[in-house]
Amino acid sequence: MTEAQKKKMIKLIHTQKTRAEIDDETYCCILMGAANVQSSLQLQTITQFSAVITALNNLLTAQGKTPLHGPTQFVPRDVYPLIKRAKRIFGDNAEIRLGGFIQKLGKNSANDLSPWEIRKCHAFLTRIEQQERV
């Protein structure tokens, strides 16, 4: 995740906090409960940002307000073709097979991958395709 993406996500979180009209103590509780951090500056992964956005969306919905954006907006655009390609190659086992490779990279999900790791996943899928052709 680039520094610019991180700043944009933090800005969205703070906008939602303001919109929800919550105090700092409540906000800290949301951060701790959703992402196990005490400050938005400590958020590092898209999964953490997504968890905080989801928690704030749920709060806004409970208040009868419309959430600004959903967490799916933060999935990098490069992840969608990767997942689609994996489904084409592996079929029903795509989540398990690609997930196993992603875990070997030390990540929890495709949403946590850096652009370099996404390229590694595509290389993995290319090797699988080549093996199936032989």
N, C-alpha and C positions, 0 to 999 in steps of 0.2 A: 504494500500500500504506500502510495506516495505521500509526501508531507502535505501537498495540496488537497488530496482526497481526505486525509485525516482532518485538516482544518475545516473542510466543507461539512464533514459529518459532525464534528464538534459544534459547529455553528447551528446545524439542524437540531441537535440535541438541546442546545441552549434556547433555541426558538420555541421548541416544544415545551420546555420547562417553564418559560415565561407564559406561554399560551395556557398551560395547565394551572398557572397561578399557585405554584407550590413553593414552600419555603425551602431554605438550604438544607435543613435537617431531613426533610422528606426526600429531597433530591439525592442526598447522600445515601439514604436508605435504598432508593431505587438503584443507584449505581452499584452499591454493595450487593444487593440481592440479585441483580441481573447479570453483572459482569465481574463481581468480586474485586472492585476497585473503589477507591475513595474519591477520585477526581476523574473528570472526563479526559484529562491530559494523560492519564495512565492507560487509557484504552489503546490496545495495539492491533487487534485483529478485527476483521469484518464480522466475525461471529460475535465478538463482544459488543461492537456497535449495534449490530442487529438486535441483540438481546435488550439493550437499553432502549432502542427505538421502539421495539415491540412493547416493552413495559410502559413507556410513555404513551404510546398509541392506545393501549388498554386503559390507562388512566384518563386520557382525553375522551375516549368512548364512554367510559363510566360517568364522566361529567356531562355527557350529552353533547360533546364538542366533536367536530370532525378532525381526525388525525391529519397531519400535513402530508406525510409520505409513509409508505409501508416499507418494511425491512428488505423486501426483494429488490428495491431500487439499488441497494448497495452491493449486489452481486456483480462482480466485474463482467463486462460484456464478453470477455474472452472465455469465461467459464461456460457459457451456454453452448457454444459450438463443441467444446470438449465433451460435455455431458451428452449432447446429441450424438456425437461420433461414437462415444463409448456404447450407447444404447444400440446403435446400428451394428456395431461389431459384436458385442457380447449378448445382446438381447435382454432377456429377463435377469441375467446375472451381472448386468452392467454396474449396478450400485456396489455389489460385493467385490467384483474384480477391480474396478477403478478405485474403490474405497481402500482396498488392500494396498494398492500402489501408492495412494496418497498418504496412507499411514506410514509406509516405508520412507516417505519424504519427511516424516515428522509432523504432519499436519492432521487436523481432525476432519476437515471437509474440503471440498473443492473451493469453497468460498474463501478459505484461508490461504490459497496458493498465490505466490508471487507470479509475475509474468514469466520469469525464468522457469519456475516449477510447472507452470501450465505447458510450456514448451517441452519440458521433460515428459509430461504426461502424453503429449501428442507423439513424441518419439516412441514411447512405450506402445501406444496404440498402433503406430506404423509397423513396429516389429511384430506385433500380433497379426496384423493384416498380412504381412509378408510370409509369416509362418503358415497361415491358412492357405495361401496360394500354392505353396510347395506341395 
